[in-house]
Amino acid sequence: MEAGKTKLSDQIIKLDLVDAMIQGADPKVSDSQSNQVERSACPTCGSCSGMFTANSMNCLTEALGLSQPGNGSLLATHAERKQLFLNAGKRIVELTKRYYEQDDESALPRNIANKAAFENAMTLDIAMAGRLIPFCICWRRRKKRKSTLQ
């Protein structure tokens, strides 16, 4: 999501959800100012305008090889977003055909998101100052399951 804008103290400022939380907790900020910031902080569709859980997890699915490049960083309102989901649809069809028509097990998600992919994603997660706990849980669950739908 794009960052919001609002006019405070005769200045137009850009802001996001974190700014709204800071303003809301500041006792010097009036209720009307706080409401104005809250209404302006998230102005469009998409996930929040920071590299928080939704965006960072999308970036990590890219590193795992399970989503298209740009999925975690391209704004929901960006002109290239439509092409991104069209490419994702094509890729899904290609992988499905490879598995069902050519018996190519490398097209399965469990073989795409292999140990090397998880190590790559964890490296990215550390570089982005993300959290490793979801990866550890996901990897542990993955190792316990043997279904082709993994």
C-alpha positions as CSV (number, residue, x, y, z in Angstrom):
1,M,0.0,0.0,0.0
2,E,1.2,3.5,-0.7
3,A,2.0,5.7,2.3
4,G,-0.6,8.2,3.2
5,K,-0.3,12.0,3.3
6,T,-2.0,14.5,5.6
7,K,-1.6,18.2,6.6
8,L,-0.5,18.8,10.1
9,S,0.7,22.1,11.4
10,D,0.5,23.6,7.9
11,Q,2.8,21.0,6.5
12,I,1.9,18.1,4.3
13,I,3.6,15.0,5.7
14,K,3.8,11.4,4.5
15,L,2.9,8.8,7.0
16,D,2.2,5.1,7.5
17,L,0.7,2.8,10.1
18,V,3.7,3.3,12.5
19,D,3.3,7.1,12.3
20,A,-0.4,6.7,13.2
21,M,0.4,4.5,16.2
22,I,3.1,7.0,17.4
23,Q,0.7,9.9,17.0
24,G,-2.1,8.0,18.8
25,A,0.1,7.3,21.8
26,D,1.4,10.9,22.1
27,P,-0.6,12.7,24.8
28,K,0.3,16.0,23.2
29,V,-1.6,15.1,20.0
30,S,-5.3,16.0,20.0
31,D,-8.0,13.5,19.3
32,S,-8.9,15.3,16.0
33,Q,-5.3,15.3,14.9
34,S,-4.9,11.6,15.8
35,N,-8.1,10.8,13.9
36,Q,-6.9,12.7,10.9
37,V,-3.6,10.7,10.9
38,E,-5.4,7.4,11.3
39,R,-7.7,8.1,8.4
40,S,-4.8,9.1,6.2
41,A,-2.2,6.4,7.1
42,C,-3.6,3.6,5.0
43,P,-5.2,5.3,1.9
44,T,-5.2,2.5,-0.7
45,C,-5.6,-1.3,-1.1
46,G,-2.9,-3.8,-0.3
47,S,-0.9,-4.6,2.8
48,C,0.5,-1.9,5.0
49,S,3.1,0.4,3.6
50,G,6.1,-1.0,5.5
51,M,8.2,-4.1,5.3
52,F,6.2,-5.7,8.0
53,T,4.8,-9.3,8.2
54,A,2.7,-9.4,5.0
55,N,5.3,-7.8,2.8
56,S,8.3,-9.6,4.3
57,M,6.6,-13.0,4.1
58,N,5.8,-12.3,0.5
59,C,9.4,-11.5,-0.2
60,L,10.4,-14.7,1.5
61,T,8.0,-16.8,-0.7
62,E,10.0,-15.2,-3.6
63,A,13.2,-16.4,-2.1
64,L,11.7,-19.9,-1.7
65,G,10.8,-20.0,-5.3
66,L,7.0,-20.1,-4.6
67,S,6.0,-16.7,-5.9
68,Q,7.0,-14.3,-8.7
69,P,9.7,-11.7,-8.2
70,G,8.2,-8.5,-7.0
71,N,5.3,-10.2,-5.2
72,G,6.4,-8.8,-1.8
73,S,7.6,-5.4,-2.8
74,L,5.4,-4.2,-5.7
75,L,2.6,-1.9,-4.6
76,A,-1.0,-3.2,-5.0
77,T,-1.9,-0.2,-7.1
78,H,1.2,-0.4,-9.4
79,A,0.6,-0.8,-13.1
80,E,2.8,-4.0,-13.2
81,R,0.7,-5.8,-10.5
82,K,-1.7,-7.2,-13.2
83,Q,1.1,-8.7,-15.2
84,L,2.6,-10.1,-12.0
85,F,-0.6,-12.2,-11.3
86,L,-1.0,-13.1,-14.9
87,N,2.6,-14.5,-14.9
88,A,1.9,-16.3,-11.6
89,G,-1.1,-18.0,-13.3
90,K,1.0,-19.1,-16.3
91,R,3.6,-20.5,-14.0
92,I,1.1,-22.5,-12.0
93,V,-0.3,-24.0,-15.2
94,E,3.3,-24.8,-16.4
95,L,4.2,-26.5,-13.2
96,T,0.9,-28.4,-13.1
97,K,1.5,-29.7,-16.6
98,R,5.0,-30.7,-15.8
99,Y,3.9,-32.8,-12.9
100,Y,0.7,-34.3,-14.4
101,E,1.8,-34.7,-18.0
102,Q,5.5,-35.3,-17.7
103,D,5.7,-36.9,-14.2
104,D,8.2,-34.3,-13.2
105,E,8.3,-34.3,-9.4
106,S,10.6,-31.3,-9.4
107,A,7.5,-29.2,-10.2
108,L,6.0,-30.0,-6.8
109,P,6.1,-27.2,-4.1
110,R,7.9,-29.5,-1.7
111,N,10.7,-29.9,-4.2
112,I,10.9,-26.2,-5.1
113,A,11.0,-25.2,-1.5
114,N,13.9,-27.5,-0.6
115,K,16.6,-27.1,2.0
116,A,18.7,-24.7,-0.2
117,A,15.6,-22.6,-0.8
118,F,14.9,-22.4,2.9
119,E,18.5,-21.4,3.6
120,N,18.3,-18.7,0.9
121,A,15.0,-17.4,2.4
122,M,16.5,-17.4,5.9
123,T,19.4,-15.4,4.6
124,L,17.1,-12.9,3.1
125,D,15.0,-12.8,6.3
126,I,18.0,-11.9,8.3
127,A,19.1,-9.3,5.8
128,M,15.6,-7.7,6.0
129,A,15.6,-7.9,9.8
130,G,12.7,-10.3,9.8
131,R,11.8,-13.2,12.0
132,L,13.1,-16.8,11.6
133,I,10.5,-18.5,13.8
134,P,7.9,-18.9,11.0
135,F,10.6,-20.6,8.9
136,C,11.7,-23.0,11.6
137,I,8.0,-24.0,12.1
138,C,7.4,-24.4,8.4
139,W,10.5,-26.4,7.8
140,R,9.7,-28.7,10.8
141,R,6.2,-29.3,9.5
142,R,7.4,-29.9,6.0
143,K,9.8,-32.6,7.1
144,K,6.9,-34.4,9.0
145,R,4.6,-34.6,6.0
146,K,5.0,-36.8,3.0
147,S,1.9,-35.8,1.0
148,T,2.3,-34.8,-2.7
149,L,0.2,-31.7,-1.9
150,Q,2.9,-30.2,0.3
